[in-house]
Amino acid sequence: QLADGLAKGATQVPSSSTTDRTQLSKVVASPISVSSLDGLVQPGAALAALLMILALWAGAFATYTVLPAVRRRLALSSSATAALVVDALRPGLIIVLVQALLVSAIGEAFVKLPAYRWLEMTLVLLVAGVAFVAVNHALTAWAKGAGRVVGIAFAVITLATALTSAVPGWLDAIRPLSPLSPAYDAVRAVVSGGPGVTGGVGALIAWTLLGALFSVAAILRARTVSPAALAAVS
C-alpha cells in the first residue's frame, strides 16, 4: 500500500519549466526588494525639514515681537490702507525672505539635494516665509500678546506631531490648523522626493491670503476713530 501510494503521489508532483524555476529561486532568495524605496526616505530628512520650518517661523514671530504690527496714530495718516499694510509687512518679509535663502543654503549642506530639488526646496521655503509673515502680523495686529501665544501654540502643535506618531487623537486632528504643518509637509516631500509638495504650497498660499485679509482688517480698525474719541480730542 505504501509503494502504491508513493507511486500515485509521484504522478501528481507539479512540473515547472526552467523559466519558472529561475523566477522562483529569485523570489525565495530575495522575497522583498527595496531598491525602489531608496529615494523615498533619506535619514534625517524629516528632522531637517522640521528645523528649517521652525527657523522660518521663529524669524517671522520675532519680527513682530520686536517691531509693532500696527503703528500708532494711523487715523491721522493720509496713506492708502493698502500702502499701510505693505509698510507693516515689509520688515517681516525682508527678514524672512533673506532667512529663507540662508536656511536653504544651510539645509542643502546637510541633505545634499540635486540642484533642481534644492531650487524647489528654496521656492517652497520662500512661499512658507511669506505665509508666516502674513499670519504672525495678523495675529499680533489683532490680538497682540494673545496672538503671540497662538503663534507659539502653532509651533508646538507641528513640533509634537512631527516628532512622534504617538500623540493624542485630538492633537493630530488639529494639526492642519497650524500653518507650519503644510510647510513642513511640503519641505519634507521635497527633501525625501515624495509626493505632497503641491498640496502643501497650496495650503501656504491660502494661509497667506487669510493672514493678509486679517492684516488689512486690523489696519482699517486702527484707522477708525469712534465719536467718543473725537469728542475727547476736541
PyMOL commands that set and color helices and strands:
alter all, ss='L'
color gray80, all
select helices_A, chain A and resi 2-10+18-29+35-37+45-66+74-76+81-111+115-143+145-163+169-173+175-177+180-192+197-223+227-233
alter helices_A, ss='H'
color red, helices_A
deselect
rebuild
show_as cartoon
